[in-house]
């Protein structure tokens, strides 16, 4: 597995977590 793929995956995961937190704060469910 390429190092770039791992780094990209980690970055996407971090971004997704941030977006999810923002959405939860705006609309608690």
Jmol script that loads the backbone (N, CA, C; Angstrom):
load data "model"
ATOM      1  N   UNK A   1       0.858  -1.197   0.000  1.00  0.00           N
ATOM      2  CA  UNK A   1       0.000   0.000   0.000  1.00  0.00           C
ATOM      3  C   UNK A   1       0.892   1.245   0.000  1.00  0.00           C
ATOM      4  N   UNK A   2       0.573   2.190  -0.861  1.00  0.00           N
ATOM      5  CA  UNK A   2       1.414   3.376  -0.996  1.00  0.00           C
ATOM      6  C   UNK A   2       1.252   4.297   0.209  1.00  0.00           C
ATOM      7  N   UNK A   3       2.360   4.963   0.541  1.00  0.00           N
ATOM      8  CA  UNK A   3       2.321   5.893   1.679  1.00  0.00           C
ATOM      9  C   UNK A   3       1.360   7.037   1.389  1.00  0.00           C
ATOM     10  N   UNK A   4       1.341   7.498   0.139  1.00  0.00           N
ATOM     11  CA  UNK A   4       0.447   8.600  -0.226  1.00  0.00           C
ATOM     12  C   UNK A   4      -1.010   8.205  -0.009  1.00  0.00           C
ATOM     13  N   UNK A   5      -1.345   6.959  -0.328  1.00  0.00           N
ATOM     14  CA  UNK A   5      -2.726   6.497  -0.150  1.00  0.00           C
ATOM     15  C   UNK A   5      -3.104   6.534   1.324  1.00  0.00           C
ATOM     16  N   UNK A   6      -2.173   6.102   2.165  1.00  0.00           N
ATOM     17  CA  UNK A   6      -2.445   6.095   3.613  1.00  0.00           C
ATOM     18  C   UNK A   6      -2.622   7.517   4.130  1.00  0.00           C
ATOM     19  N   UNK A   7      -1.741   8.426   3.694  1.00  0.00           N
ATOM     20  CA  UNK A   7      -1.834   9.817   4.144  1.00  0.00           C
ATOM     21  C   UNK A   7      -3.131  10.446   3.667  1.00  0.00           C
ATOM     22  N   UNK A   8      -3.512  10.159   2.408  1.00  0.00           N
ATOM     23  CA  UNK A   8      -4.742  10.716   1.862  1.00  0.00           C
ATOM     24  C   UNK A   8      -5.945  10.181   2.629  1.00  0.00           C
ATOM     25  N   UNK A   9      -5.932   8.915   2.947  1.00  0.00           N
ATOM     26  CA  UNK A   9      -7.032   8.318   3.700  1.00  0.00           C
ATOM     27  C   UNK A   9      -7.165   8.949   5.078  1.00  0.00           C
ATOM     28  N   UNK A  10      -6.017   9.187   5.725  1.00  0.00           N
ATOM     29  CA  UNK A  10      -6.035   9.792   7.060  1.00  0.00           C
ATOM     30  C   UNK A  10      -6.570  11.215   6.987  1.00  0.00           C
ATOM     31  N   UNK A  11      -6.189  11.929   5.921  1.00  0.00           N
ATOM     32  CA  UNK A  11      -6.658  13.309   5.760  1.00  0.00           C
ATOM     33  C   UNK A  11      -8.163  13.339   5.538  1.00  0.00           C
ATOM     34  N   UNK A  12      -8.647  12.451   4.678  1.00  0.00           N
ATOM     35  CA  UNK A  12     -10.090  12.404   4.406  1.00  0.00           C
ATOM     36  C   UNK A  12     -10.865  12.045   5.673  1.00  0.00           C
ATOM     37  N   UNK A  13     -10.301  11.136   6.472  1.00  0.00           N
ATOM     38  CA  UNK A  13     -10.974  10.730   7.702  1.00  0.00           C
ATOM     39  C   UNK A  13     -11.068  11.908   8.666  1.00  0.00           C
ATOM     40  N   UNK A  14      -9.958  12.684   8.752  1.00  0.00           N
ATOM     41  CA  UNK A  14      -9.955  13.841   9.645  1.00  0.00           C
ATOM     42  C   UNK A  14     -10.986  14.869   9.182  1.00  0.00           C
ATOM     43  N   UNK A  15     -11.036  15.104   7.875  1.00  0.00           N
ATOM     44  CA  UNK A  15     -11.992  16.074   7.324  1.00  0.00           C
ATOM     45  C   UNK A  15     -13.417  15.612   7.584  1.00  0.00           C
ATOM     46  N   UNK A  16     -13.681  14.319   7.368  1.00  0.00           N
ATOM     47  CA  UNK A  16     -15.026  13.785   7.582  1.00  0.00           C
ATOM     48  C   UNK A  16     -15.447  13.946   9.036  1.00  0.00           C
ATOM     49  N   UNK A  17     -14.511  13.653   9.956  1.00  0.00           N
ATOM     50  CA  UNK A  17     -14.830  13.785  11.378  1.00  0.00           C
ATOM     51  C   UNK A  17     -15.168  15.228  11.723  1.00  0.00           C
ATOM     52  N   UNK A  18     -14.413  16.168  11.150  1.00  0.00           N
ATOM     53  CA  UNK A  18     -14.661  17.589  11.417  1.00  0.00           C
ATOM     54  C   UNK A  18     -16.031  18.000  10.896  1.00  0.00           C
ATOM     55  N   UNK A  19     -16.342  17.591   9.664  1.00  0.00           N
ATOM     56  CA  UNK A  19     -17.636  17.941   9.067  1.00  0.00           C
ATOM     57  C   UNK A  19     -18.778  17.334   9.876  1.00  0.00           C
ATOM     58  N   UNK A  20     -18.589  16.096  10.319  1.00  0.00           N
ATOM     59  CA  UNK A  20     -19.645  15.425  11.084  1.00  0.00           C
ATOM     60  C   UNK A  20     -19.903  16.150  12.400  1.00  0.00           C
ATOM     61  N   UNK A  21     -18.840  16.604  13.058  1.00  0.00           N
ATOM     62  CA  UNK A  21     -18.993  17.330  14.324  1.00  0.00           C
ATOM     63  C   UNK A  21     -19.749  18.626  14.101  1.00  0.00           C
ATOM     64  N   UNK A  22     -19.403  19.322  13.004  1.00  0.00           N
ATOM     65  CA  UNK A  22     -20.085  20.589  12.702  1.00  0.00           C
ATOM     66  C   UNK A  22     -21.567  20.346  12.447  1.00  0.00           C
ATOM     67  N   UNK A  23     -21.888  19.295  11.689  1.00  0.00           N
ATOM     68  CA  UNK A  23     -23.282  19.001  11.382  1.00  0.00           C
ATOM     69  C   UNK A  23     -24.049  18.644  12.652  1.00  0.00           C
ATOM     70  N   UNK A  24     -23.413  17.898  13.537  1.00  0.00           N
ATOM     71  CA  UNK A  24     -24.075  17.504  14.784  1.00  0.00           C
ATOM     72  C   UNK A  24     -24.339  18.740  15.643  1.00  0.00           C
ATOM     73  N   UNK A  25     -23.390  19.683  15.643  1.00  0.00           N
ATOM     74  CA  UNK A  25     -23.575  20.887  16.454  1.00  0.00           C
ATOM     75  C   UNK A  25     -24.710  21.734  15.900  1.00  0.00           C
ATOM     76  N   UNK A  26     -24.803  21.812  14.570  1.00  0.00           N
ATOM     77  CA  UNK A  26     -25.830  22.642  13.959  1.00  0.00           C
ATOM     78  C   UNK A  26     -27.216  22.017  14.105  1.00  0.00           C
ATOM     79  N   UNK A  27     -27.276  20.697  13.974  1.00  0.00           N
ATOM     80  CA  UNK A  27     -28.579  20.031  14.055  1.00  0.00           C
ATOM     81  C   UNK A  27     -28.488  18.810  14.960  1.00  0.00           C
ATOM     82  N   UNK A  28     -28.580  18.993  16.261  1.00  0.00           N
ATOM     83  CA  UNK A  28     -28.541  17.860  17.192  1.00  0.00           C
ATOM     84  C   UNK A  28     -29.706  16.914  16.945  1.00  0.00           C
ATOM     85  N   UNK A  29     -29.387  15.629  16.911  1.00  0.00           N
ATOM     86  CA  UNK A  29     -30.431  14.645  16.621  1.00  0.00           C
ATOM     87  C   UNK A  29     -30.377  13.528  17.660  1.00  0.00           C
TER      88      UNK A  29
END
end "model"
wireframe off; spacefill off
backbone 0.3
color backbone group
